[in-house]
Amino acid sequence: MVLTSNSSTPWERRGAQALGALFAAFVALHFYNALFGQFEPLVQRPIFVGFGLGGAFFLYAARASQTGGRSVLGRTIDIALGLLAFAVCLYVILNRDRFSDIMVRYGPMDKTAGLLAVLLTLEAARRVIGWFLPLLALITVLYYYFGYDVIDGGWRPPRVSARTAVETFYSSTTGIFGYLADVGARVITIYVLLGALLLSTGATDVFMKMATWIAGRTFGGPAKVCALSSAMFGTVTGSAVANVMATGSITIPTMKRLRYPPAFAGAVEAVASSAGQLTPPVMGAGAFIMAEFLNIPYTQIAVAAIGPAFLYYLAIWLGVDLYARRTNLQPTPRNEMPNPADFLAPDKAIPLFLPIATVIYFLFQGYTPSFAGAASIIVLVLACLVVRPFGSKARGESLRDCWAGLARDVYGGMVEAGRALVMIAALLACAAIVVKVLTATGAGVKISNLLFSVSDQGLIVALLLAAVLSIVLGMDVPTTASYVLAAAVAAPSLVRLGLPEMTAHLFVFYYAILSAITPPVCASVYAAAALAGASFWKVAGRALSLAGAVYVVPFLFVFRPGILAQGGAGQIVLDLGVASAAVFAVSVGMSGWFRGKIPPIGRVLFLSVAALLFYAAPMADVVGGMALAALLVWRFLRGERQTLGAG
């Protein structure tokens, strides 16, 4: 869904421009709210949801206009549906006082508006994220309203009247306009805007050059550049597919040009980009929703995520390095290495790093996430105003042209933020329907009890079930939706088995992220395979092989809380050190290479040592550490060191 103004007719160009202006106005309103306060809930949330639903239909019409994929009648219907979506949300705003009255009587108009809101939510979500979540939401709605009449036994929901259904889904601060819409309007919007502005003002180029300078001249340098730039990029986007499309459009062709296998190039990009949502300080929508779930400051989640993010990228780095040494993948050519001045020049570095530093400072000073994000946006624009003229002067550009270019970049970032928020708003509204049914009918508790009983009160079995459930729920939906659903049904059973709440939620969140690279439905792999021009299944298989160690990281932080920055400094250092050794052992065992090819028995030994290090006990740490040291000595004495230029 790309917004352009090069449509075939003047009317279509004006329509694209008007839609861009609508997006920019929407994010500008939320920027104002972040600085000066939110409107009352039944105003702020319907604005957010109405924009998402209406914008989804308008974008669909705009895309069809550019591609010629739908008739004029079809595009007209799309526009009418968009206007209707705005209307049903405006209806809530205009009737908010009446709906707030506990004695309110719902007339035919109220019930019709409520029904339309649900149907439009399902259809808008289907258009922007696919079938899975809207179909699940439809099933839950049918279960909620008709279940009493068709289901017997323990899964029978309470009887529901039309009035209760309207109040549950539409005319109150639950359902579509519940806490998910609140988080979206209050926090997520401002960080999507911040990320879009950083990228539109040049962050992508800075990230790529910095990553190339750091990692380019090592074994498998271009692939490591891909991993490192994706980590940097992920700190400001928090979106796996967006990460793939932004960095992969540069890194994948570079790797292919240097004769890296296309499937390997795509796999590296897909695996690296998926962890952006786990990389502080800006971790995407899921982390902000987690903070609301747990009622804790977002900074606690960001700090706890540092260890898992480090282990994730360590696993990728080791996987790339070992594969590169085994197949003799060359570093980045010396003549393509950037000069540090290319990314450390004030006009490039200051507008990127100063806003990120501002976010971190205000968050840790106790300010709200929305205010911290808004303050960083102000710092970003002011920094560009001050330092850009220096760079433009060196290029022979006038001050007027410099500031006009900045205005275009800022406006373009606002439009792109609005486009991204369409998917997020529709997604949150649809997910809210599912979560509301789970809580209103008690089905969420029943599913949690079922998981608890199947696990036979064994934590390992419960963790495996929760991991599988999180990945399955993540098929064909963004991470945010899969996390919300898994948090509603799987996390409570883990908490009942004794896990701290944040550990349980981070566990399901981590596997929700991994669903983006787990076949058969994995959005990041699809995007990377398309960019690489490789078979989806080849890219998916290579991604699983490359990310093998990644799948065990959540089990590590469950049993080693120091990874989540819980406990004293000694505990944190010990747990991270042992976990890093375990990830290294898994990577070597799965790759079959360390200073030469490792025989099958050696691979089994490395994996066995990793399993020993997973077990959180002092004796296991000692024995596992000694066994790993012995294996390393064996490889250094018997292994063949592969050097650059070796066959």
Secondary structure, DSSP 8 states (H G I E B T S, - for coil): ----S--SSHHHHHHHHHHHHHHHHHHHHHHHHHHH----HHHHHHHHHHHHHHHHHHHHHHHHHHHT-S-HHHHHHHHHHHHHHHHHHHHHHHTHHHHTSTT----HHHHHHHHHHHHHHHHHHHHHH-SHHHHHHHHHHHHHHHHHHH--STT------HHHHHHHHTSSSSGGGSHHHHHIIIIIHHHHHHHHHHHHTTHHHHHHHHHHHHHTTSTTHHHHHHHHHHHHHHHHH--HHHHHHHHHHHHHHHHHHTT--HHHHHHHHHHHHHGGGGSSS---HHHHHHHHHHTS-HHHHHHHHHHHHHHHHHHHHHHHHHHHHHHT-----GGG---THHHHSHHHHHHHHHHHHHHHHHHHTT--HHHHHHHHHHHHHHHHHHHHHHHHHHTT--HHHHHHHHHHHHHHHHHHHHHHHHHHHHHHHHHHHHHHHHHHHSHHHHHHHHHHHHTTT-HHHHHHHHHHHHHHHTTTS-HHHHHHHHHHHTHHHHHHTT--HHHHHHHHHHHHHHGGGSSSS-HHHHHHHHHHT--HHHHHHHHHHHTGGGGGHHHHHHH-GGGGT-S-HHHHHHHHHHHHHHHHHHHHHHHTBSSSB--HHHHHHHHHHHHHHHS-SHHHHHHHHHHHHHHHHHHHHHS----TT--
